[in-house]
Amino acid sequence: MASFLTRHPDNPITETGVLSEFTHHGLSSRLSGKRVDRVHHPLDPVLVAAPWVLAAGVAYLALRRVAGRARN
């Protein structure tokens, strides 16, 4: 959340290595049984997307409140 307060927020596409999943055999690497971090792979999208979804929800509620006050 701190990155939203700066002038340069995080870029989840480039900073998480998502693009390397497509260019460096990410799927075959994730499906092989040799990776130690294989257990938490389902949590990775949640951890990456959660701050963005939370910020969008807060922005939606704020805009809704402002629109409601403008109608009155």
DSSP file (Angstrom, degrees, kcal/mol; ACC not computed):
  #  RESIDUE AA STRUCTURE BP1 BP2  ACC     N-H-->O    O-->H-N    N-H-->O    O-->H-N    TCO  KAPPA ALPHA  PHI   PSI    X-CA   Y-CA   Z-CA
    1    1 A M    >>        0   0    0      0, 0.0     3,-1.0     0, 0.0     4,-0.5   0.000 360.0 360.0 360.0 -27.0    0.0    0.0    0.0
    2    2 A A  G >4  +     0   0    0      1,-0.3     3,-1.0     2,-0.2     4,-0.4   0.818 360.0  63.5 -64.5 -28.8    2.9    2.3    0.6
    3    3 A S  G >4 S+     0   0    0      1,-0.3     3,-0.8     2,-0.2    -1,-0.3   0.780  93.8  61.6 -68.6 -24.0    3.8    2.3   -3.1
    4    4 A F  G <4 S+     0   0    0     -3,-1.0    -1,-0.3     1,-0.2    -2,-0.2   0.728  98.6  57.6 -71.9 -20.3    0.4    3.9   -3.9
    5    5 A L  G << S+     0   0    0     -3,-1.0    -1,-0.2    -4,-0.5    -2,-0.2   0.589  97.5  75.7 -85.7 -10.6    1.4    7.0   -1.9
    6    6 A T  S <  S-     0   0    0     -3,-0.8    -3,-0.0    -4,-0.4     0, 0.0  -0.447  90.7-114.3 -94.2 171.7    4.5    7.6   -4.0
    7    7 A R  S    S+     0   0    0      1,-0.2    -1,-0.1    -2,-0.1    -3,-0.1   0.638 110.2  50.6 -78.2 -13.3    4.7    9.1   -7.4
    8    8 A H  S    S-     0   0    0     -5,-0.1    -1,-0.2     3,-0.0     3,-0.1  -0.753  78.3-167.5-127.0  83.1    6.0    5.8   -8.8
    9    9 A P        -     0   0    0      0, 0.0    -5,-0.1     0, 0.0    -6,-0.0  -0.238  36.2 -83.4 -68.2 161.4    3.7    2.9   -7.7
   10   10 A D        -     0   0    0      1,-0.1     3,-0.1     2,-0.0     0, 0.0  -0.264  32.1-139.0 -63.0 149.2    4.8   -0.7   -8.2
   11   11 A N     >  -     0   0    0      1,-0.1     4,-2.4    -3,-0.1     5,-0.3  -0.924  11.7-164.9-109.8 104.2    4.3   -2.3  -11.6
   12   12 A P  H  > S+     0   0    0      0, 0.0     4,-0.8     0, 0.0     6,-0.4   0.764  83.1  57.9 -65.8 -23.8    3.1   -5.9  -10.9
   13   13 A I  H  4>S+     0   0    0      2,-0.1     6,-0.8     1,-0.1     5,-0.7   0.948 117.9  27.4 -71.7 -47.6    3.8   -7.1  -14.4
   14   14 A T  H  45S+     0   0    0     -3,-0.2     3,-0.3     1,-0.2    -1,-0.1   0.816 121.2  51.2 -86.3 -30.6    7.5   -6.2  -14.6
   15   15 A E  H  <5S+     0   0    0     -4,-2.4    -1,-0.2     1,-0.2    -2,-0.1   0.618 107.6  50.6 -87.5 -11.6    8.5   -6.5  -10.9
   16   16 A T  T  <5S-     0   0    0     -4,-0.8    -1,-0.2    -5,-0.3    -2,-0.1   0.550 106.6-117.1-100.7  -8.5    7.0   -9.9  -10.2
   17   17 A G  T  >5 +     0   0    0     -4,-0.3     4,-0.7    -3,-0.3     3,-0.4   0.698  66.4 141.5  82.4  19.7    8.6  -11.8  -13.1
   18   18 A V  H >>< +     0   0    0     -5,-0.7     3,-0.9    -6,-0.4     4,-0.6   0.885  68.9  56.1 -61.9 -39.1    5.3  -12.7  -14.7
   19   19 A L  H >> S+     0   0    0     -6,-0.8     4,-1.1     1,-0.3     3,-1.0   0.841  99.7  59.4 -64.4 -32.2    6.8  -12.0  -18.2
   20   20 A S  H 3> S+     0   0    0     -3,-0.4     4,-2.4     1,-0.2     6,-0.3   0.735  91.2  70.4 -69.9 -20.2    9.6  -14.5  -17.6
   21   21 A E  H <<>S+     0   0    0     -3,-0.9     5,-1.8    -4,-0.7     6,-0.7   0.850 106.3  38.6 -60.6 -33.1    7.0  -17.2  -17.0
   22   22 A F  H <<5S+     0   0    0     -3,-1.0     3,-0.2    -4,-0.6    -2,-0.2   0.730 123.1  39.6 -89.4 -24.6    6.2  -17.0  -20.8
   23   23 A T  H  <5S+     0   0    0     -4,-1.1    -2,-0.2     1,-0.2    -3,-0.2   0.654 117.0  43.5-102.2 -17.1    9.8  -16.6  -22.0
   24   24 A H  T  <5S-     0   0    0     -4,-2.4    -1,-0.2    -5,-0.1    -2,-0.1  -0.182 117.0 -91.6-125.4  41.4   11.8  -18.9  -19.8
   25   25 A H  T  >5 +     0   0    0     -3,-0.2     4,-1.7     1,-0.1    -3,-0.2   0.898  63.6 163.7  56.2  48.7    9.7  -22.1  -19.6
   26   26 A G  H  >< +     0   0    0     -5,-1.8     4,-2.3    -6,-0.3     5,-0.2   0.879  67.8  51.5 -65.9 -41.1    7.8  -21.1  -16.5
   27   27 A L  H  > S+     0   0    0     -6,-0.7     4,-1.9     1,-0.2    -1,-0.2   0.936 111.6  45.5 -66.6 -45.9    4.9  -23.6  -16.8
   28   28 A S  H  > S+     0   0    0      1,-0.2     4,-0.9     2,-0.2    -1,-0.2   0.859 113.4  51.8 -65.6 -32.9    7.2  -26.6  -17.2
   29   29 A S  H  < S+     0   0    0     -4,-1.7     3,-0.3     1,-0.2     6,-0.2   0.889 110.4  48.1 -68.7 -38.8    9.3  -25.3  -14.3
   30   30 A R  H  < S+     0   0    0     -4,-2.3    -2,-0.2     1,-0.2    -1,-0.2   0.815 111.8  49.8 -71.4 -29.5    6.3  -24.9  -12.1
   31   31 A L  H  < S+     0   0    0     -4,-1.9    -1,-0.2    -5,-0.2    -2,-0.2   0.639  87.8  99.5 -86.2 -14.0    4.9  -28.4  -12.9
   32   32 A S  S >< S-     0   0    0     -4,-0.9     3,-0.8    -3,-0.3     6,-0.0  -0.426  75.9-130.7 -72.2 151.0    8.2  -30.2  -12.3
   33   33 A G  T 3  S+     0   0    0      1,-0.2    -1,-0.1    -2,-0.1     5,-0.1   0.385  91.6  80.2 -83.1   4.6    8.4  -31.9   -8.9
   34   34 A K  T 3   +     0   0    0     -5,-0.2     2,-0.3     4,-0.0    -1,-0.2   0.563  65.0 103.2 -90.8  -8.8   11.8  -30.5   -8.0
   35   35 A R    X   -     0   0    0     -3,-0.8     3,-0.7    -6,-0.2     4,-0.1  -0.587  55.4-157.3 -82.7 134.4   10.7  -27.0   -6.8
   36   36 A V  G >  S+     0   0    0     -2,-0.3     3,-0.6     1,-0.2    -1,-0.1   0.832  92.2  55.0 -74.8 -33.7   10.6  -26.4   -3.1
   37   37 A D  G >  S+     0   0    0      1,-0.2     3,-0.6     2,-0.1     4,-0.2   0.221  73.3 108.4 -87.4  16.1    8.1  -23.5   -3.4
   38   38 A R  G X   +     0   0    0     -3,-0.7     3,-1.0     1,-0.2    -1,-0.2   0.789  68.1  65.0 -64.1 -28.7    5.6  -25.6   -5.3
   39   39 A V  G <  S+     0   0    0     -3,-0.6    -1,-0.2     1,-0.2     4,-0.1   0.868 104.0  43.6 -65.1 -38.3    3.2  -25.7   -2.3
   40   40 A H  G X> S+     0   0    0     -3,-0.6     3,-1.0     1,-0.2     4,-0.9   0.315  79.4 105.6 -95.0  10.5    2.5  -22.0   -2.3
   41   41 A H  G X4 S+     0   0    0     -3,-1.0     3,-0.8     1,-0.3    -1,-0.2   0.872  76.4  57.2 -58.4 -38.7    2.1  -21.4   -6.0
   42   42 A P  G 34 S+     0   0    0      0, 0.0     4,-0.5     0, 0.0    -1,-0.3   0.790 105.1  53.4 -63.8 -23.2   -1.7  -21.1   -5.7
   43   43 A L  G <> S+     0   0    0     -3,-1.0     4,-2.5     1,-0.2     5,-0.2   0.703  88.0  81.0 -82.1 -19.9   -1.2  -18.2   -3.3
   44   44 A D  H <X S+     0   0    0     -4,-0.9     4,-2.1    -3,-0.8     5,-0.2   0.916  91.9  46.7 -56.9 -49.4    1.1  -16.2   -5.6
   45   45 A P  H  > S+     0   0    0      0, 0.0     4,-2.6     0, 0.0     5,-0.3   0.878 112.6  51.8 -62.0 -34.1   -1.7  -14.6   -7.7
   46   46 A V  H  > S+     0   0    0     -4,-0.5     4,-2.4     1,-0.2    -2,-0.2   0.933 110.6  47.0 -66.4 -45.3   -3.6  -13.7   -4.5
   47   47 A L  H  < S+     0   0    0     -4,-2.5    -1,-0.2     1,-0.2    -3,-0.2   0.842 117.1  43.5 -67.1 -32.8   -0.6  -12.0   -2.9
   48   48 A V  H  < S+     0   0    0     -4,-2.1     4,-0.4    -5,-0.2    -2,-0.2   0.904 121.8  37.1 -77.5 -41.9    0.2  -10.1   -6.1
   49   49 A A  H  X S+     0   0    0     -4,-2.6     4,-2.6    -5,-0.2     3,-0.3   0.745  96.5  81.1 -85.0 -24.3   -3.4   -9.1   -6.9
   50   50 A A  H  X S+     0   0    0     -4,-2.4     4,-2.7    -5,-0.3     5,-0.2   0.885  92.1  47.7 -55.5 -47.4   -4.7   -8.4   -3.4
   51   51 A P  H  > S+     0   0    0      0, 0.0     4,-2.3     0, 0.0    -1,-0.2   0.887 114.3  48.2 -62.4 -35.7   -3.3   -4.9   -3.0
   52   52 A W  H  > S+     0   0    0     -4,-0.4     4,-2.2    -3,-0.3    -2,-0.2   0.903 113.3  46.4 -70.4 -41.0   -4.6   -3.9   -6.4
   53   53 A V  H  X S+     0   0    0     -4,-2.6     4,-2.2     2,-0.2    -1,-0.2   0.907 113.1  50.2 -66.7 -41.5   -8.1   -5.3   -5.8
   54   54 A L  H  X S+     0   0    0     -4,-2.7     4,-2.3    -5,-0.3    -2,-0.2   0.918 111.0  48.4 -62.6 -44.4   -8.2   -3.6   -2.4
   55   55 A A  H  X S+     0   0    0     -4,-2.3     4,-2.4    -5,-0.2    -1,-0.2   0.894 111.1  50.6 -64.3 -39.4   -7.1   -0.3   -3.8
   56   56 A A  H  X S+     0   0    0     -4,-2.2     4,-2.4     2,-0.2    -1,-0.2   0.895 110.3  50.2 -65.3 -39.0   -9.8   -0.5   -6.6
   57   57 A G  H  X S+     0   0    0     -4,-2.2     4,-2.4     2,-0.2    -2,-0.2   0.907 111.0  48.0 -64.8 -42.2  -12.4   -1.3   -4.0
   58   58 A V  H  X S+     0   0    0     -4,-2.3     4,-2.3     2,-0.2    -2,-0.2   0.914 112.4  49.2 -64.4 -42.8  -11.5    1.6   -1.8
   59   59 A A  H  X S+     0   0    0     -4,-2.4     4,-2.6     2,-0.2     5,-0.2   0.899 110.6  51.2 -63.5 -40.5  -11.5    3.9   -4.9
   60   60 A Y  H  X S+     0   0    0     -4,-2.4     4,-2.4     2,-0.2    -2,-0.2   0.931 111.5  46.5 -62.4 -46.1  -14.9    2.6   -5.9
   61   61 A L  H  X S+     0   0    0     -4,-2.4     4,-2.1     2,-0.2    -1,-0.2   0.884 112.6  50.5 -65.4 -37.5  -16.4    3.2   -2.5
   62   62 A A  H  X S+     0   0    0     -4,-2.3     4,-2.3     2,-0.2    -2,-0.2   0.927 112.3  46.2 -65.7 -44.4  -14.9    6.7   -2.3
   63   63 A L  H  X S+     0   0    0     -4,-2.6     4,-2.6     1,-0.2    -2,-0.2   0.879 111.3  52.8 -65.9 -37.0  -16.3    7.6   -5.8
   64   64 A R  H  X S+     0   0    0     -4,-2.4     4,-2.1    -5,-0.2    -1,-0.2   0.901 109.7  48.3 -63.8 -40.7  -19.6    6.2   -4.8
   65   65 A R  H  X S+     0   0    0     -4,-2.1     4,-2.0     2,-0.2    -2,-0.2   0.907 112.6  48.2 -65.9 -42.2  -19.7    8.3   -1.7
   66   66 A V  H  X S+     0   0    0     -4,-2.3     4,-1.8     1,-0.2    -2,-0.2   0.905 112.2  49.0 -65.9 -40.8  -18.8   11.4   -3.6
   67   67 A A  H  X S+     0   0    0     -4,-2.6     4,-1.5     1,-0.2    -1,-0.2   0.873 109.7  52.7 -66.3 -36.3  -21.4   10.8   -6.3
   68   68 A G  H  X S+     0   0    0     -4,-2.1     4,-1.1     1,-0.2    -1,-0.2   0.883 110.3  46.8 -66.7 -37.9  -24.0   10.2   -3.6
   69   69 A R  H  < S+     0   0    0     -4,-2.0    -1,-0.2     1,-0.2    -2,-0.2   0.832 108.5  56.1 -71.9 -31.0  -23.2   13.5   -1.9
   70   70 A A  H  < S+     0   0    0     -4,-1.8    -1,-0.2     1,-0.2    -2,-0.2   0.826 103.6  55.0 -70.6 -30.2  -23.3   15.3   -5.3
   71   71 A R  H  <        0   0    0     -4,-1.5    -1,-0.2     1,-0.2    -2,-0.2   0.847 360.0 360.0 -69.9 -32.9  -26.8   14.0   -5.9
   72   72 A N     <        0   0    0     -4,-1.1    -1,-0.2    -5,-0.1    -2,-0.2   0.471 360.0 360.0 -80.8 360.0  -28.1   15.5   -2.7
